[in-house]
Amino acid sequence: MSLTPDLKSRILQAVEDGFDDQVAYLQKLVRLPSVRGQEHAIQDVVFREFQTRGLKVDRFDMDRDAIAAHPGGSPFSDTHSDAPIVVGIHHPRDEVGRSLILNAHLDVVPEGPREMWQADPYSAHIEGDWMYGRGAGDMKAGSGANLAALDALRRVGLRPAATVYVQSVVEEESTGNGALMTYLRGYTADAVLIPEPEAEMLVRANVGVVWFQVTVQGTPVHVAHMGEGANAIDAVYRVVGSLRELETAWNAQKDAHPHFADYDHPINLNIGKIAGGDWASSVPAWATIDCRVSLYPGQNAAEAMQIISDHVAAYAHSDPYMSNSPPTVTFNGFTAEGYVLEPGSEAEAVLGRAHEAAIGAPLQSFTATAYLDTRVYALYNQIPALCYGPISRNIHGYDESVSLSSLKRITGAMALFIAEWCGVEEV
């Protein structure tokens, strides 16, 4: 259905009228630390919010066997979250519109050294246009916007005339298994919208991601006899140098991928963690690095994992020490493939109209080089997968923050999108 100018104006005013409540709810979410494995309390809050709004609520655990059997599943580990997935379900009186998934993740990355933050990472304090806190941008603002957009419609006496699934997932920051579990549970729709902090733009293409760990065993001796041993930390640094060569080779292939050709360095290898040794005066007996590398859309994750394993093995064979004591490579997190949102879908057209009405400028798109759960819906549900959200700063860094004025604009665009995409009926 097309929206009249009067209805658009009423919906945007309803977002304005409810924005103080939306900000208060966002502060409530940010003040709940929800790093990996500690998302139970925040998922309980979401569960109650869904119930309060009259949504039918499905709360369920991840099915490890089903995830392991699916090509988009990532391996479980001792640190994998056991927090539940929560889905709120709206059914209309008459199913006359197009159905929709609104998805958000509530797991956040660790806050890092607290002394680097200007205030407590979970204070959710506001300075000017910005709310600060771990997860404020990535992506608790989006989680709140999913509900606030529906609230705005209800405030003008309307609700979607189609089924809407509001999904709250975990494990987005480490495996992507939470969103995949909603698919394996059977949830699908005519489109999905995920309000990640994307600077008021639409993600056109997105990388895949692989996590892996490399462990090198050394030969420990007293440092006085260092030449008789083998330093595992020195050896693992040599492995890093070799992996940089693989990163360079993959970046050299960017011209074969149209959405990435204009990026200087689309494929990023990050050495995110290093550990090793146990005593300053002992030659270290072990060292481990935890790595993340991105993949082009269409690059098979299993094949990329084999290339990484083969590359490390080939380098070790050329190293005087590691040729006799080869490192081990373990894949311990993301094994997710990238996607491309092909232009021309009706869902994108509707979002474009909603964006222009709420923000006053045409909708722009870009290529994202970070992981997004949108890949589940694009690759497996095979539905239009829209990732679009507010302006933020310093996600995964210190003093993470989200622009509140941008959040209001995005929530308005989302409410208009839902109204046109799903249609509306009177409450």
N, C-alpha and C positions, 0 to 999 in steps of 0.2 A: 504494500500500500504506500502511496505517496503521502507525505505529511503536509498539512496546510501551514502557511506562515504563522497563523495564530497558535496552532498546536506546538510548533517548534518553539515559539516564544514562551509558551506556558511551561514546556518541559525544561527549557534552560533556566527559567526563573525558579522552577522547583528544585533544580540542582543548587542554585544560589541559596534558596531558603533552607536547604538541608545541609549546607556545607559545614557549618559549625559542628553539627553532630558527626559528620563524616571525619572531620579533623580529630575530634575527641576519640572516635573509634580507632583511628589510625594510631594515635598516641597510645591507646591501650594495647594495641598489637605490638608496637615497637618496644614498649616497656616489658614485654615478655620475651626473655632470651630464648631463641629457638634454633640454636646450632644443631648440627646433625645428632640425632638420637635424643634430643631434648624438646621435641615438638609436641609432646602429649598435651601439655597445659593449653597451648595456643589452639590446638585442634579442638579441645573441649570448648573453648570460647567460641570458636566458629560454629561448632555443632549447636550451641545454644542460640547463637544469632540466627542460624537457619531456622531453628524451631520457632523462635519468636516471630519470624516473618511468615509463618504458616507453610514453609517448604517441607515436603517429605524428605527425611534425612536417611541416607545410607552411609553407615560407618563400617569400614572393613579393613582387614589386614592385607598385606601383600602375599600373594601366592608364589612362593619361591620356585616351585616346580614349573608353574606356568611361565614365569618370567625367564627361567633358565632355558625353557624350550623354545622361546621366541627369539628370532634373529635380532630384534631390537633391545633385548634384555642385556643388562650389565651384571657382572658377577657380584654376588653377595660377599660380605666380609664380616669380621667381628665388629666393625664400627658401623655397619649398615643400620639405618634407623628401623625401629620396630613400631614407630608411631603410626596410627591409623590414617587412612585416606577418608575424607569426608566429602560427600556429594549431597547438595540440596537440590531438590527436584520441584519445579513448578509445572503443573499441568493446567492448561486452560479449560474452560467449560467446553469450548468447541475448538478443535485443532484445525484452524484455517490458515495459519501463517507457517513460516519456515522455522524449524527448530534450531537451537543454538546451544553451544557449550561456552560457558565463561569459566576460564581456568586461571588459577594462581597458585604459586608455591609459597609456603611460609617457612621453609628451612632457610637459614642464613649461614654465611661463612663466619669463621671465628673473627672476633673483633681485633685481634692483634694486640700490641702493647698499648695499654690504656693510657700511659703517659703521653702518647702521641695524639690523643683526642683532646679537644678543648673542653669537653665535659664528659660525663659518664656516657659510654656508648649506648646505653639503654635509657637515657633520660628523656628522649623524644621532645627535647626543648625546641622552641621556635624563636628564631631571630629573623626579623623582617619577613621575607617571603619563603624562608627555608625551615623545614623541620629536619632536625638532625637525629641520627641514631642508626645503629646497624640494622639493616633491613628496611629503613624508611623508604628508600627508593627501590631496592631489589629484594622482594617486590611487595611489601606489605601495603604500600599505597595502592597498587593494582588490585590486591585482594579486597581492600575496602571499597575501591571504585566499583567492583563487580556488584556489590550490594547496594551502594549508593545510587547507581544508575537505575536499578530496579525500584529503589525507594522513591526516586524522583517521579517515575511513572505513577506509582501508587499515590503520590502526593497530589497528582492531578486527576485521581480517580480512575486510573487505567492500569492494566497489567498486560503482559505479553499474551497474544492469541496463539501461542505455540508452546511446545515443551521447551523449557530452559533448564539445563543442568549447570549448577554452580559448583565447581570442583575446587577443593582445597587439598593440595598434595604436598608431599615431602620428597626428599631425595633428588630435587632438581639440581642441586649444586654438586652432586657427586656421582649419580648413576642415571638419572632420568627414569628410574623404575616406577616412581609414583604415578606420573602421567601415563606411562605404559600400562600400569595396573588398571587404570580406569577403562582403557580400551579393552583389556583382557576381561574385565568385568562385564563388558557388553555395551558400554556407553558410547553412543555416537549421535551425530546430529547433522544438519545440513551445512553447518559452518561452525568454526570455533574462533573466539576472540580471546587473546591473552594480553593483558595490559602490562607487559614488562616495561621498564623505563627506557623508552626508545626515542626520547627527544621529540615527541609529537610527530613521528614518522612511522611508516609501515615497513616492516622487514621484507625485502624482496628475495633475499637468499641468505642462507645460514650455513656455517660450517658444521661438520661433525666433529666429534671429540673422542680421543682415546687416552685413557690413563694407564700408566704402567710404572713398574718399579724394577730397578736394576740393583742387584746385590753382588758385591765382589768380596771374595774371601782373600785375606792377606796371610802373611806368615809372621806371627808375632815374635819379637825378640826384644831384649833390652836396647834402649836407644843407643847405648854405647857401642853396640854391635849392629847398627842399623843396616849396614851393607850385607849382612847375612840374612836379613829378613825381606819381606815384601810389604810395602805400605798400601793397605787397601784404599785409603782415602786418596793417595796419589793416583792409584789405578782408576778409581771411579771418575776422577777429573779427566783422565784420558778418554774414558768412555763418553763423557759429556762432549768433549771436542769432536769425537767421531759422530755423535748424534747431531751436532750442529751442521755437519756436512750433509746429512740426510735432510735436515730442515732446509738447507740451501737448495738442494736438488728438487725438493717438492715445491718450493717457491718459484723455481725456474719454470715450472709447468703452468703458471697462472694464466698465460695467454690462451690456454686450451679451455679455460673456464670463463665465459664472458662476463659474469657478474663480479669476477675477482681480478680481471686483467688490469684495472686501473689502480689497484691497491699495491703499494710498494712492497708490503710484506704480509700477505694474507694468511700464511701458515705460520703459526707461532708455536715453538717448542718452549715450554716453561719448565725449568727445574724448580719445583715448588717446595721441596723439602730435602734435606740431606742429614744423615746421621751416620756415626761411625766411631769406632774405637772406644776405649774405656779408661785410658790413663795417659797423661801428657808425656810420660817418660817411657812408654811402651809403643813399639811400632804397631799400628792398629791392625787387628785381625779381621775386621769387617768394615764395610761401608755400604750404605744404601741411599739411592736417590729415588725420589718420587717425581714423576714427570707427567706432563700433559701436552699433547700435541693435537693440532686441529687437522681436519680432513676436508677436501673439497666435496661439494654435493656430487653424488654419483660414485664417490670413492668407497668401495666396499670396506667396511670396518674389519672384517676377518682377514681380508687380504692385506690391509695396512698393518695389522698386528703381525702377520707373518713376515712382512717386509722389515718391520722393526726388529723382530727376533733374529732374522737372517743377517741384518746389518750388524747388530751387536756381536753375533757369533763370528762373522767374517772379520770384524775389527779385532776381536779377541785372538783370533788365529794368527794375526800379524803381530801381536804384542808379545815380547819375549817372556813376560811372566804369565799373562792371562791365557796364552796358548796352552799352558799346562794346568791352569786353574781357571777355567772359563766362568764368566759371570752368569747369573741366572736372571731371566726376565720373567716377571709376573704381571699379568694384566688384572688390575685390582679395582677398577671403577668403570667410568664411562667406556662403552663400546658403541657409540651412537653415530649414526650417519647424518649428513647434512641434507638440506632440501632447498628447492627453489619454488617460490610462489609465482606461478605463471600469471601474467597479467590477463585481464579480460573477464574475470569472474564477476558475477552479479554481486557477490558479497563485497568485493573490493569497491565496486561502483557505489554501493549503498554506504559503505564506510567513507568513501570520498565525499559524498554529499553531506553526510553527518559532520565530518571534519570541517568542511568549508562553512557550514552553517554555524558551527560552534566557535571556530577559530578565525574565520574570515580569510582564509588563504587555501590554495589547492593543496591536496595531500601529496606529500613527497615520499619516495621510498629509497631504501639504501640496503647495502649488504652488511650483515652483522657477522663479526668474527668471534663471537662468544657463543656458547651452547644455549639453545632455547628448547623448552619442552614442545614447542610448536611442531618439531619434527615428528612427534608421535602421530599427530592428526594429519599432517601432510603426507607422510609415508605409509601409514597403516590404515587409519580411517579413510584416507584419500578424500578429504573434504577441504574446501577453502580454509586455509589456516592463516589467520590474521594476527600478527604480533604488533602491537601499537600501544604506546603509553606515554607517561609524562616525562618531563625534563628532570634529570637527577644529576648529582655530582658525587664523585669519589666512591662509587659502589666497589665493594671489596677492599676499599682503602680506609683511611681514618677520616673522621668528620663526614661520613656519608650523609647525604641530605637529598630531599626532594623538594621541588618548587611547588608551593601550594597553589599559586595562581595557575600554573600549568596543570596541576592535578584537577582543579575545578574545570578548566577548559576540556580536558580529556574526558572527565566524567560526563560533561554535557554532550560531547560527541558520542560517547558510548550509549547514553540514554536515547539519543536520536537514532543511532544505529539499531538498537534493540527494537524501538518502536516501528521503524520502517521494515526491518528484516523479518521480525516475528509477527508484525501486525499488532493491534491492541484491541482489548475488549474492556468493558467497564468492570470495575471492581464490584 
